[in-house]
Amino acid sequence: MTALTLTQRRDDLGRPLRTLPRKLSGSVLMPWSAVRTFSDPDDFAASIRAGEAELTVTERGQFSAEATRIEFHRLWIQRFSDSLPRVLHTALVTRRRAMVQFRTAPGPHLSVSGLEVGPTNILRHSLSDDFHQRSSGAVSYAAMSLPVEDMVAVGEAMAGTDLAPPRDAMLITPSPSAMARLQQLHAAAVPGGGRPRNHRPPGGRTRSRAGADRGHGGLSGQSRGPRE
């Protein structure tokens, strides 16, 4: 893991700006993005940021998935799609970030710890949430997180509301125009406009950046390990 220090920036009037992470060499870490495709559920689970994940596929078939990760200095964006019914158990491993998730397109049943997540809902996670996400088929969904203090500031400035992580995970339903705008902005930030690639390419294989090129013919597996 790269060791980081923080640098304090100031504007033309000498007022402090946001702190930015720096490498020990002194260079500021720049925003970056990556798109990975998977044919193995373990590898897909291992790609999830800031959580310990276990994925169990519940029906036989050719598994395929795609994960997009974008990191700005403080905002983290993730976007996922996967092809088979499954249960994804995730335990968040950081208490410093406020996270939300939502669907990026209508589709089969998707629930998080018993809460049905529809295309018009946003799920607000609690700090260090430990949850099960269940799907009944091919689904597409997204997650975003900010440092807790930033999420609170955004809520106060833009909506006059408290966006601190709730004690328990909760669903909210924004206005249709606000939800559509969020989905449009999220898709615009993603390479390719947020459109998932074909879940089932010729031969039923996908390739991750790490070079995985494996078919998956049955029920599957788990992966654990903290990823911040």
N, C-alpha and C positions, 0 to 999 in steps of 0.2 A: 504494500500500500504506500502510495506517495505521501510523504510527510508534508504538512501544510503549515503556513503561517498566515497571518491576516495583515492586510495593509489598509490604512484609513485614507480615503480619498476626500478631497475638499473641492468645493466649487469655486467660482471666481470671487465670491465674497468671503471665502474662508470658512464656509459652513461645511460640516462633515457630511459626506455622502455614505452610501452603503459600504460596508466592508466587503472586500473581494478576496477569495482564497488565492493564495500564491504558493508556488513550489518554493522549496528552500533555495533554488537558484535565483529566485526573485521574479520570475515571469508569472503573470497572472494566468490562471487556468481559464481557457477559452470555452465558450459554449460548444457542444458537440452533439452528434446524433449517431445512432446506429440502428439498422434494421437487420434482424436475424430470423431465419426460418428454421423449423425443427421438424423432425420426424420421430423424435424420442421424447416421451413425456417427462423423463427425468431432467433432460437438458432444458426443456421449456421451463419447468419449475425452478431450476437453478438460475434462470435469467431474471427472475423477478427481483426488483430493487427493494432494499430496506425491509426484507422479510425472510423468515424461514418458511419454506413452502414444501408441501407434500401434495402430489397430484395422483389421483386414482381414476383411471378410465373405467367406466361402468358398462360399456358395450363394446363388443368386438368390432374391428374395422381398421382401416388405415389411418393412423393418427397423423395429423399435420397441424402446425401452429406457426404463428408469426408474432414476434415481439419487436416493437419499436421503442427506443429509449432516447429521450432528448433531455439534455441538462443545460440549463442556463445557470447563471451564478447562484441563484437562490431557488428558482422554480425548477422542479423535476416533473417531467411528463413521460407517461408510459401509455402504450396502446397495444392491445392484444387481440388476437383472434385464434380460435382453435376449433377443431372439426368434429369432435366426438363428445357424447355425454360424459361428464366427469364430475368429480368432487375435488376441489382445490382448497386445501387447508393452509392458511397463512397466518403466521404470528408476526406482527410488526415488531421490529427490534430497536426502534428509536423512539424516544419520548420527546424529541425536539422538533418534530414536524407534524403538521396538520394535513391529513390526507382525505381526499374525496374520490369516489369512483362513480361512473355512469356508463350507460350503454351508448355505443356510437351508431347503432342501427337497430331497428326492430328485429326480432328473431324468436327462437324458442325460449322456453322458460329459463329464467336466471334468477337465483335467489342468493342472498347473503345472510347466513345465520337465521333463516326463517323469514327474512324480509324480501318480498318480491320486488325486484328491480325492473321497472318498466322503462320504455324509451323516454318517458317524460320525468323521470326521477333522478335525483342525485343522492348518493349515499354518503353521509358524513361519518367517518370512522372516529372512534375514541382513540386516545393515546394508547400505544401498545395493544391495540385491538388484536384479538385472537379469533379468527372467523373461518367459517366454511362457506365457500361459494360453489353452488351446485348449478349445473346446466343440464338441459335435456336434449341438446343438439349443438350444432355449430353456432357459436356466438362471437360477437365483437364487442369490446368494452375498453374503457380507458380509465386511467388514474392520474391525478395531479396532486402534488404536495408542495407546501411552502413551510419555512420555519414558522413556528406557532405565532411568534410576535408579528410576523408579516401578515399572516392570515387574519389576525385580530385587527391590524391596522387597515387592511383592505375592507373588512366588514364595516368598520366604523366610518371610513371615508366614503365608500361607494354606496352602502345600503343602510347605514345607521343601525346596524345590527351586530350582535355578538357572534363571531365565527370561530371562537375558541373551540377546540375539539370537545364534543359532548361527553358526558360520563359514559353513556352507552351509544352504540352506533344507531343512527337515526336516518330516516328517509325524509327528504324535502321535495316539494314539487314546485319549481319556479314557473313563472308565466311561460306560455308556449314560445313567445318571441325571445325571452331570455335564454331558454333552453336551446333553441335553434341557434342563437348567436354563439353560445358556448361551444356547441358541437362544430359549428363552422370555424371558429377560431382554433379549436383543438386540431381539426383536420388540416387547416392551413399551415400549422406548425410542423406537420409530419411530412417527411419526404414522400412524394407520390400523392399528396393530397389526402392521405389517410385511407386510401382504398386498399384493403387487404389483397394480397396476391391469391391466386387460385389455391384453395386448400388441397386440391388433389391434382398435382401436375402429372404428366405422363409417367407411368411406372410407379406412381404412388410414393415418390421420394422427394425429399427436400434437402437442402444443404445449409447448414449453419456456417457462420464465419469461421468457426473452429474446425470445419471440415466434416461434420457428422453427415453421413449419407446412409441412413439405415431405414428400412421399412419397419412397420410395427404391426404385427398380425394379431395381437390379443390384448387381454387386460393387462394393466400396467401400473406401475411403479411409483416410487417415491424419491424425493431428493430433499436433503436438509442442509442447512448451513447459513449463517448470517451473511447478509449482503447489504451493505450500507452505501 
